[in-house]
Amino acid sequence: MSNVMIQGIISRRTIRKFDGRDISEDVMEDLLKAGMAAPTAFDARPWHFVAIQNRAMMSSLAAAMPGCEMCAQTASAVLVCADASTEKLPGIWVQDCSACSQNIQLAAHAHSLGAVWLAIYLVEERVQAVRSLLSIPMAITPFALIAVGYPAESGAMVDRFLHDRIHRDRW
Ligand SMILES: Cc1cc2nc3c(=O)[nH]c(=O)nc-3n(C[C@H](O)[C@H](O)[C@H](O)COP(=O)(O)O)c2cc1C
């Protein structure tokens, strides 16, 4: 595993404890650039992003969304959203937004930040909370909240490579 990029992909872990230090605007911009660089079906780029750099807002999100209490430990997050009206193949935006979300996590890791992908789409009480707190229009679907900050825990390296899940040439 000599390649820096592969090393980064494999060593990324979800971080749910943050030390409270602020991330800079430059770093936030890198995260957004990484999100927008993701591949999308038909290059439709159906995404919108809400860049949050606001400790009070993160505390409100933590209080409003069960399971998202770690949001109170950081000032920063990116809400990945979709404008599904732009898509050519109905429903494919979920794959587009997943690629964006993963890119944002990897960019955070490249900056030695920690990040956790918090599901919003399909979790109705979280959808309502972000719509209300972040003023998301009804035509826009909030997909995932990626909370980001300086890590206060380290994720262990795990080996998930499974030979028996690989089917060579045919199943
Ligand atoms: C689609 C998706 C939704 C997730 N939702 C949550 C969530 O709501 N809360 C949470 O703490 N982690 C969430 N995670 C993070 C996963 O729990 C985590 O990626 C998984 O346990 C594997 O750990 P790793 O990221 O360190 O490899 C989500 C991850 C994905 C890909």
The ligand as an ORCA input file, in Angstrom:
! r2SCAN-3c Opt
* xyz 0 1
  C     -24.951      6.032      4.368
  C     -24.276      6.173      5.710
  C     -24.990      6.639      6.780
  C     -24.385      6.767      8.031
  N     -25.095      7.284      9.057
  C     -24.515      7.421     10.271
  C     -25.243      8.004     11.355
  O     -26.394      8.399     11.210
  N     -24.613      8.101     12.552
  C     -23.327      7.695     12.739
  O     -22.822      7.831     13.860
  N     -22.600      7.153     11.723
  C     -23.164      7.019     10.502
  N     -22.442      6.514      9.451
  C     -21.048      6.081      9.664
  C     -20.944      4.558      9.734
  O     -21.473      4.116     10.975
  C     -19.482      4.147      9.564
  O     -19.044      4.549      8.288
  C     -19.289      2.656      9.714
  O     -19.524      2.261     11.054
  C     -17.916      2.176      9.287
  O     -16.907      2.839     10.023
  P     -15.750      3.690      9.290
  O     -16.395      4.880      8.635
  O     -14.810      4.067     10.395
  O     -15.103      2.813      8.261
  C     -23.019      6.388      8.195
  C     -22.299      5.949      7.089
  C     -22.905      5.856      5.861
  C     -22.085      5.417      4.668
*
